[in-house]
């Protein structure tokens, strides 16, 4: 049976220096094969200890039962700080709680229905752009990035990707995501805050450019809010929502931080998932035909009919299992802990690797197979509860999870309704982790009209 591509694991024994080099190049291939069946694995450096956990009980304690005892690790934040500043993705404690109290209302209740027309228009435009490539072989990753960025700008600021500032942000972000590894030198070596972090020059430059452009959008939106002429989109909702405890709102600088993570979480992750979904459907054309047939049987402009797209939703869920856009989460212990009868010291790094958890071969049946029907099986339903974290879990679950699922399903249905994607002439794509799980050399597919 055909299996979707998976990066080759490294040798079981390597030196710390070799591991650091492999890790900086790509997190996924830097790991040994045994992690796909381990319940917990310890990694030692001269400066800290790290524990990767695949045990459902430990993960539940870290993410759901006692999340305050396991804040986000500053080792990850150090690499992303130039772009994300003090965003909700990086903060902990009272600061994070205040930010979520302001942000969460924008994604609650009927907000999905309100943003659906913008998602629908972006999906229609994406399908038209793909149709323009009919008869040709293309790298679909730039196309899915374009489509996902269009959704974010339409839903956040009510502007399409063709808007001049939106286009500039998009282009700068393409440079940033390819040049910035998830972790930099500070992830391995504890250094004072004044020591340079080893950011690449293009990484620093693109981060400054992105934040400058987002600042321009945010200042303009604040002026519209003050004048009473702002559209009622996500940016307006967030900027006008007071903290229910203090009555404070985000100022412009705080909003720039939050918009940066909305763009990262809402654009980069969606682009990754959509590209892998299209590749998988080219690899398994029978499933692609079922998605197309389902799309023809629904009115894609009607939000109430999204529930009819069950096959498409299961395909997208399976894509998020095999290629989770965010491959790992890192937390830090604040006190002595005991994991699986092992004593863990304060300051240890706790790595929850969605990449390995979603392919844990002692939990999932046929973990490396593409099988959208697994979600109806007893094993699939059990693993969905205990071993499936594409959007994290607990209090820090992604607030836009429902938004992302609607977007992914709509994009697949809209593109494949009248078009077919066929495997191109290039070798199978190799998954690597940049900011998200991407292909090492793009994903070449041929676009054909049905």
BELURBEL-V414510 format. One line per field, one symbol per residue. ss: DSSP state (h for helix, s for strand, l for the rest). burial: 1 if it has 24 or more other ideal C-beta (glycine too) atoms within 12 Angstrom, else 0. A space follows every 10 residues. Layout:
ss->???
burial->???
This chain:
ss->llllllllls lllllhhhhh hhhhhlllll lshhhhllls ssssllllss sssllhhhhh hhhhhlhhhl lslhhhhhhh hhhhllllll llhhhhhhhh hhhhhhhlll hhhhhhhhhh hhhhhhhhhh hlllllsssh hhhhhhhhhh hhhhhhhlll lllhhhhhhh hhhhhhhhhl llllhhhlll llllllllll hhhhhhhhhh hhhhhhhhhh hhhhhhhlll lllhhhhhhl llllllllll lhhhhhhhhh hhhhhhhhhh hhhhhhhhhh hhhlhhhhhh hhhhhhllll llhhhhhhlh hhhhhhhhhh hhllllllss ssllllsssl lsssllllss sslhhhhlll llllllllll lhhhhhlhhh hhhhhhllll lllhhhllll hhhhhhhhhh hhhhhhllss ssslllllll ssslllsssl lllssssssl
burial->0001111001 0000000011 0111011111 1100110111 1110000111 1111110110 1111001111 1111111111 1111111111 1100010111 1111011000 1101110111 1111111011 1010000111 1111111111 1111111111 1000110111 0111111111 1111011100 0000001010 0011011011 1011111101 1100100001 1011111111 1000000011 0101111111 1111111111 1111111111 1111001101 1101100101 0010010011 1111111111 1111111111 1110001010 0001001111 1111111111 1011001111 1101100001 0011011111 1111110111 1111111111 1111111011 1111000111 1111111111 0111111100
